[in-house]
Amino acid sequence: MTDGPAFLGVESSLTGRRWIGLSPDQDRAAERLVQITGLPDAVCRTLARRGVAPEEAEDFLAPTLRALLPDPRSLRDMERAAARVNAAIARNERIAIFADYDVDGGSSAALLIDWLRAQGRTATLYVPDRIDEGYGPNIPAMEALADAHDLIICVDCGTLSHDPVAAAQGTDVVILDHHLAEECLPAAHAVVNPNRQDEDGSLSHLCAAAVVFLLLVEANRQQRAAGQPGQDLMALLDLVALATVADVAPLSGVNRAFVRQGLTVMGRRERPGLTALSDSAGLDRAPSSYHLGFVLGPRINAGGRIGAADLGARLLATRDPHEAAALAERLEKLNAERRDIEAQVRASALEQAETRGLNAPLAWAAGEGWHPGVVGIVASRLKETANRPAIVIGLEGDEGKGSGRSVPGIDLGAAIQRLAHEGLLLKGGGHKMAAGLTVRRDLLEPAMARLSELLAAQGADRLGPKGLHVDGVLSPRAITTELITRIEDAGPFGASAPAPRFALPSVTIRYAKPVGESHLRFSFAGPCGTRMDGIAFGAFDTPIGPALSQSARGTFHLAGRLEINSWGGQHKAQLRLDDAAAAEA
């Protein structure tokens, strides 16, 4: 339980959450920001939550890649990796790219393909099948690639692939990854990974696509030093932004600049694949970080989850609008199929986890034939429900393949890796917030019991019900599109930088109507009569939908995120509702 009184006195909202305001120190910091910077109070509260000092506010609100980009050479093996790639270009060698099947892997592959294409070089793309081959390099694939190529570049994978890398005899292997490494690295030509154990951890928040981008920066630098012109890399930031958000990398440091500038690039609609995918998804506005994570990302991932594993990378890399449209249509259909499969597995997994108890250090479920392409998504849903690390495993034959998601402060990747070292897993790895594993069926129960112990040692058994952080109070009269734009300057918002939420106290519901399967569209008015619209996604999956729709003229405290609703050429402020609580009469 958080110390101090609940925000607006809401100890248990309609969804059972306690509302938590800024700490007294953050309140004072916000007041100081207002006095020194003259920025609106709502903006200053957002900055105070992120620990931004007044003298840092101007730079924070306008992050630049020039100021925040780290020196690529600060990563071990970076110069060696870039030199090897440049040598392959100069010698017209045969290059293969071995990529993971998710958005980060696809974006990383597309970055390299784009960059090589601009220099008149092509590369073979290889993405393993999730079901038949599993995650990362495998011996047959690496042997086959080595027979036909001079250089293999592994992106978003490879750090733990000792035997597969060794199988690529006679061919150099360069690994560009970000997953947690062991003390002993594969015998590759170069392993560039900010999460190597001999790194200082200052860049551990980078996704694989960001590591690839830094490699291209270093390769450009070496080319210019050799009297070659190098390339403009800024047009590639759309891919880095997409991967950063979709891989749930923290939006801090250089990641903020990657996403901010990448969204600007994406808004120009110059990449055929992303343009086609946006159109097929009905995205009719410049994308935000929300759209990368919840609209575009899931569609790109659909190929790796339940279809052809390389569809996402091919879509992102293509320069042919017709091919892009065909790939986007196929991914759209696969994503719809994925949603149906996910819904079935989610219902079973939640029932099973609830039976075990959602207050344990680990929420987990395993089921016969659960599709390995959706277990990660279901684990994420289970994590949100329980506010605990979660593992979901699909069983087939003598083995189970699973995926896990964690909560802030609990390092799931390290616990999974230790479990593998102890012999309770056939293999496993990942990073703090996400991990994958393969377990023998007969060791499933003891493995999960041991994982629970390891997570309890990190404090996972002491996590209370999930609270709702609220940054401040606003009235409908004070909320304008101009204010929302100023607040957005403190973004982009996402992992480790959630969008600020504001409470609108004692408002009266004027209109409420169900939309789609479970959403609610409504309007409300403040004490002064100013009216405002709101949308509550998934409202009827919670008590919020029935409460608001059946309480015409009822009075509630509302909490949510502010957004601009653009429709028919008009732009209006709107509340995206996260939670509600009955206001005292």
WOJOGI-V529801 format. One line per field, one symbol per residue. ss: DSSP state (H for helix, E for strand, L for the rest). phi: phi as a letter, one per 20 degrees, with the letter a starting at -180 (. if undefined). burial: b if it has 24 or more other C-alpha atoms within 12 Angstrom, else e. A space follows every 50 residues. Layout:
ss = ???
phi = ???
burial = ???
//
This chain:
ss = LLLLLLHHHLLLLLLLLLEELLLHHHHHHHHHHHHHHLLLHHHHHHHHHL LLLHHHHHHHHLLLHHHHLLLHHHLLLHHHHHHHHHHHHHLLLLEEEEEL LLHHHHHHHHHHHHHHHHLLLLEEEEELLLLLLLLLLLHHHHHHHHHHLL EEEEELLLLLLHHHHHHLLLLEEEEEELLLLLLLLLLLLEEEELLLLLLL LLLLLLLHHHHHHHHHHHHHHHHHHLLLLLLLLHHHHHHHHHHHHHLLLL LLLHHHHHHHHHHHHHHLLLLHHHHHHHHHLLLLLLLLHHHHHHHHHHHH HHHHHHLLLLHHHHHHHLLLHHHHHHHHHHHHHHHHHHHHHHHHHHHHHH HHHHHHLLLLLEEEEEEELLLLLLHHHHHHHHHHHHLLEEEEEEEELLEE EEEEELLLLLLHHHHHHHHHHLLLLLEEEELLLEEEEEEEHHHHHHHHHH HHHHHHHLLHHHLLLLLEELLEELLHHHLLHHHHHHHHLLLLLELLELLL LEEEEEEEEEEEEEELLLEEEEEEELLLLLEEEEEELLHHHLHHHHHHHL LLLLEEEEEEEEEEEEELLEEEEEEEEEEEEELLL
phi = .ffnffflmeebffdndeeceffgfffffffffffeemfggfffffffge meegfefffffcfdfgedfffgffefmfffffffffffffelfeddddcf eeffffffffgffgffgfdmddceeccffgefdmfngcfgfffffffdce bddedmaofdeffffffefncfcddcbbfgdefedfeefbcdbfdffeee nfdfefeffffffffffffffffffenefmceeffefffffgfgffelfg eclffffgfgfffffffeleegffffffffemedbffdfgffecdfgfff fgfffccffeffffffefdegfffffffffffffffffffffffffffff ffffffoeeffcebbbbfmffffdffffffffgffelcgcccceebmecc dcbccddgncefgfffffffffnecfaarqcgebbcbccfgfdgffffff fffffffeofedfegfedecerdcdgfeecfffffffffeefdrgmbfgf dcedeledfdbbbfcmfbecdbcbcegenfebebccfmfeecffggfffd cgmfdcedcadebdedbmndccfbeefdabbfeff
burial = eeeeeebbebbbbbbebbbbbbbeebbebbbbbbeeeebbbbbbbbbbbb bbbbeebeebbebebeeebbbbbebbbbbbbbbbbbebbeeebbbbbbbb bbbbbbbbbbbbbbbbeeeeebbbbbbbbbbeebbbbbeebbbbbbeebb bbbbbbbbbbbbebbbbbbebbbbbbbbbbbbeebbbbbbbbbbbbbeee eebbbbbbbbbbbbbbbbbbbbbeeeeeeeeebbbbbbbbbbbbbbbbbb bbbbbbbbbbbbbbbbbebbbbbbbbbbbbbeeeeebbbbbbbbbbbbbb bbbbbbbbbbbbbbbbbbeeeeebbebbbbbbbbbebbbebbeebbebbb eebeeeebbbbbbbbbbebbbbbbbbbbbbbbbebbbbbbbbbbbeeebb bbbbbbbbebbbbbbbbbbbeeebbbbbbbbbbbbbbbbbbeebeebbeb bbebbbebebbebebbbbbbbbbbbbeebbbebbebbbbbbbbbbbbbbb bbbbbbbbbbbbbbeeeebbbbbbbbeeeebbbbbbbebbeebbbbbbbe eeebbbbbbbbbbbeeeeeeebbbbbbbbbbbeee
//
